[in-house]
Amino acid sequence: MSVPSNKTVILTGASRGIGRAVAHALSQRGVRLVLNARGEDRLRETAEGCTGADTRIVAGNAASASVAQKLVDEARDMGSFAGFIHAAGVLHPGPLLNEIEEHAFREVLDASLTAAYQLVRFAVPVLEGTAHYGAERGIAVFFGSGAAEIAQPGIAAYCIAKAAEEHLMRQLAAESDGVYTFAYRPGVVETRMQQQARSAEGGAADTLRKTFQSWKDEGRLIEPEESAQGLLKFIEQADRLHGRSIRIGEAV
């Protein structure tokens, strides 16, 4: 399999960080894009940097059925819909599990898990229908995390959401013969999430700040562009990664 140049891909979380870097890298490869994030202004900034192929934006929360449906409708209208990459995520760092406000807990789960479900709900039937007519399988890529396996005080909701999102991916792999699906663990990347964790407040904030600050002090952070290139390499091997969670740089 190859990066789907001259085809259309949906990308969530495209307004900043790794998502923006992935958008620019895919566009340079000739991939048509439907970009999504909640903030329209920053989403337009990302789109302005996508000069290699046609790009559209759909601002809004992909956890909403109407937004997810709109993303798929736009992708189909652009032609040769090849799949989606779900890069959106919210952290809300600092509090202990019992301290997390309900609205914050729901926001984290919606960004990672509910949006993933809505994308599967609306995109996968279309991709399966295309595959059944002899086209190459589509792709369904989810952003995972080592937090899916390791409990880290201060980001409880995020750990829970990523564990659930990665299992959603495995469930999709077991059920669908029309897409190749895997979860990409992008590494320790210098993004707004890292900055939020280094300045977190709450019952677990001291531990969290020390952990995330040590990663920066030790020079372990990579740039979003490096992580984006790591993802593109894995997309080229999506058939071999079906049903797996794989971290940047890991052998296939």
C-alpha positions in Angstrom: 0.0 0.0 0.0 1.1 3.6 -0.6 0.2 7.0 0.7 -3.1 7.7 -1.2 -2.0 10.5 -3.5 -4.7 11.7 -5.9 -7.2 10.4 -3.3 -9.1 12.1 -0.5 -8.5 11.6 3.2 -10.3 13.1 6.2 -8.0 14.4 9.0 -9.2 15.5 12.4 -7.2 17.5 14.9 -5.7 19.4 12.0 -5.6 22.9 13.5 -2.2 22.6 15.3 0.7 20.3 16.4 1.0 16.9 14.9 -2.3 17.2 13.0 -1.2 20.3 11.2 2.2 18.7 10.3 0.4 15.6 9.0 -1.9 17.8 6.9 1.1 19.5 5.3 3.0 16.3 4.7 0.0 14.6 3.1 -0.7 17.6 0.9 2.9 17.6 -0.3 2.3 14.0 -1.4 -0.7 15.0 -3.5 -3.4 13.8 -1.1 -6.7 15.8 -1.2 -7.8 16.6 2.3 -10.9 17.3 4.3 -9.6 19.0 7.5 -11.4 19.1 10.8 -10.9 20.8 14.1 -13.2 22.8 16.5 -11.4 26.1 15.9 -12.1 27.5 12.4 -9.4 30.2 12.3 -6.5 27.9 13.1 -8.0 25.3 10.7 -7.9 27.8 7.9 -4.3 28.5 8.7 -3.5 24.9 8.3 -5.4 24.7 5.0 -3.4 27.7 3.7 -0.2 25.6 4.1 -1.7 22.7 2.1 -0.5 23.7 -1.3 0.0 20.3 -2.9 -3.6 19.3 -3.5 -7.2 20.5 -3.0 -8.2 21.0 0.6 -11.5 21.7 2.3 -12.3 22.4 5.9 -15.2 21.4 8.2 -15.0 23.1 11.5 -16.8 21.6 14.5 -16.7 18.7 16.9 -16.3 15.4 15.1 -18.0 13.7 18.1 -21.2 15.2 16.7 -23.0 13.0 14.2 -23.8 15.9 11.9 -20.1 17.0 11.7 -18.8 13.5 11.1 -21.4 13.0 8.3 -20.4 16.4 6.8 -16.8 15.3 6.7 -17.7 12.1 4.8 -20.0 14.0 2.5 -17.2 16.4 1.6 -14.7 13.7 1.1 -17.0 11.8 -1.2 -17.7 15.0 -3.2 -14.0 15.5 -3.7 -13.7 12.0 -5.2 -11.7 8.9 -4.5 -12.4 8.8 -0.8 -9.6 6.7 0.7 -10.1 6.9 4.5 -9.5 8.9 7.6 -6.9 9.8 10.2 -8.2 10.7 13.6 -5.6 12.9 15.3 -7.8 14.9 17.5 -7.4 14.8 21.3 -7.8 16.8 24.5 -5.7 16.4 27.7 -7.1 18.4 30.6 -4.1 17.6 32.8 -3.6 18.0 36.5 -6.5 16.6 38.5 -6.8 13.2 40.2 -9.5 11.0 38.7 -11.9 11.9 41.5 -11.3 15.6 41.0 -12.1 15.7 37.2 -15.2 17.8 36.5 -17.8 15.9 34.5 -17.7 18.3 31.5 -13.9 17.9 31.3 -14.1 14.1 31.5 -16.7 14.1 28.7 -14.7 16.5 26.5 -11.6 14.2 26.7 -13.6 11.1 25.8 -15.5 12.9 23.1 -12.4 14.1 21.4 -10.7 10.7 21.3 -13.4 8.0 21.6 -16.8 9.4 20.5 -15.3 11.1 17.5 -13.6 7.9 16.5 -16.9 6.0 16.8 -18.7 8.7 14.6 -16.0 8.4 12.0 -16.3 4.7 11.9 -20.1 5.0 11.8 -20.2 7.2 8.8 -17.0 6.5 6.9 -16.5 2.8 7.1 -19.7 1.7 5.3 -18.7 4.0 2.4 -15.1 2.6 2.3 -16.4 -1.0 2.5 -18.8 -0.4 -0.3 -15.9 0.9 -2.5 -13.7 -2.1 -1.6 -16.4 -4.6 -2.5 -16.3 -3.2 -6.0 -12.7 -4.1 -6.4 -11.0 -0.9 -5.2 -8.1 -0.9 -2.8 -9.0 -1.1 0.9 -9.4 2.3 2.6 -7.5 3.3 5.8 -8.8 4.1 9.3 -5.9 5.5 11.4 -6.3 6.4 15.0 -3.9 8.2 17.2 -3.0 6.0 20.2 -0.6 6.6 23.1 1.5 4.8 25.6 -1.0 6.3 28.0 -3.4 3.6 26.8 -1.3 1.1 28.7 0.3 3.1 31.5 -1.6 4.8 34.3 -0.3 8.3 34.8 -1.7 10.4 37.6 -2.9 13.8 36.3 -4.1 12.6 32.9 -6.6 10.0 34.0 -9.3 10.9 31.5 -6.8 10.9 28.6 -5.4 7.5 29.6 -8.9 6.0 29.7 -9.9 7.6 26.4 -6.8 6.4 24.6 -7.2 2.8 26.0 -10.8 2.8 24.7 -9.8 4.3 21.3 -7.2 1.7 20.7 -9.6 -1.0 21.6 -12.1 0.5 19.2 -9.5 0.1 16.5 -9.0 -3.5 17.3 -12.8 -4.1 17.2 -12.9 -2.5 13.8 -10.1 -4.7 12.6 -12.0 -7.8 13.7 -15.2 -6.7 12.0 -14.3 -4.9 8.7 -12.8 -6.3 5.5 -13.0 -3.0 3.8 -10.4 -1.0 5.6 -6.9 -1.4 7.0 -6.8 0.0 10.5 -4.1 0.7 13.1 -3.3 3.0 16.0 -0.3 5.3 15.7 1.6 6.2 18.9 3.3 9.4 17.8 6.0 9.7 20.4 6.8 12.4 22.9 6.2 15.5 20.7 6.6 19.2 21.6 2.9 20.3 21.3 0.4 22.3 23.3 -0.5 19.2 25.3 3.1 19.0 26.5 3.0 22.7 27.5 -0.3 22.2 29.3 1.1 19.2 31.3 4.2 21.2 32.3 2.0 23.9 33.8 -0.8 21.7 35.1 -2.8 22.4 38.3 -4.7 19.9 40.5 -4.1 17.1 42.9 -1.7 15.2 40.7 -0.1 18.3 39.1 3.2 18.1 41.0 4.0 14.6 39.8 2.7 15.3 36.3 4.8 18.5 35.9 8.0 16.8 37.0 7.5 13.9 34.6 6.7 16.1 31.5 9.4 18.7 32.4 12.0 16.0 32.7 11.2 14.8 29.2 11.9 18.3 27.9 15.1 18.8 30.0 16.5 15.5 28.8 15.9 16.4 25.2 13.4 13.6 24.5 10.9 15.7 22.7 10.6 15.5 18.9 9.0 18.0 16.6 5.6 17.5 15.0 7.0 17.2 11.6 9.2 14.2 12.6 6.2 12.5 14.0 4.2 13.2 10.8 6.8 11.6 8.7 6.8 8.5 10.9 3.1 8.2 10.3 3.4 8.4 6.6 5.9 5.6 6.6 3.4 3.4 8.5 0.5 4.3 6.2 2.6 2.8 3.4 2.6 -0.5 5.3 -1.0 -0.3 6.6 -1.8 -3.8 5.3 0.9 -5.2 7.6 -0.2 -3.1 10.6 -3.9 -4.1 10.5 -5.2 -4.3 14.0 -2.0 -3.1 15.7 -0.9 -0.3 17.9 2.5 0.8 16.8 4.8 3.6 18.1 6.9 5.8 16.0 10.2 4.1 14.9 9.0 0.7 15.8 9.9 -2.2 13.5 6.9 -3.4 11.4 
